[in-house]
Amino acid sequence: MTYDNVGVYEGLLDALRSRGVTIFLTTHRLDEAERLCDRVAILSTTLRVIGRPADLRDRLFAKTLRVVTRLPLDRPDVVLNGLPGVQSWHDQGPGDYLLTVTDPAVAAPAVARAVVAAGADVLSIGEASHSLEDVYLLLVDPGIDGIDGIDGREDR
């Protein structure tokens, strides 16, 4: 398929989907599958999982916030430990912190207040996201025998 035909192709799929038609799409382009498919099946020798892309991301990856400050925090442990919704954090480099959180909507405001109170300039706070490709790479990793809740069957 040429680049010129992509819009026509996706328009046709959208029109069929709006009519309730089931479409079985086989592709190695995971960005395309994520954009076009309500549900996906990931195979690697055997069926690894079936589900909605967003549900698979939620089941496989922890909720995370990325916090970027103009300068590194002097004592990030004092600022970040014990904040509401923050489970753990990792220093990703100067002024770049990745936080594992229970609920980004609870943790983000608490983190923003704490970082500003520590005298730092906040450049950004946002939820880290994972793609369907990240899901695929995790599921086909030969070092991973099984993942809790991921057994090839879709939750209904």
Secondary structure, 3 states (H helix, E strand, C coil): CCHHHHHHHHHHHHHHHHCCCCCCCCCCCHHHHHHHCCCEEEECCCEEEEECHHHHHHHHCCCEEEEEECCCCCCHHHHHCCCCCEEEEEEEECCEEEEEECCHHHHHHHHHHHHHHCCCCEEEEEECCCCHHHHHHHHCCCCCCCECCECCCCCC
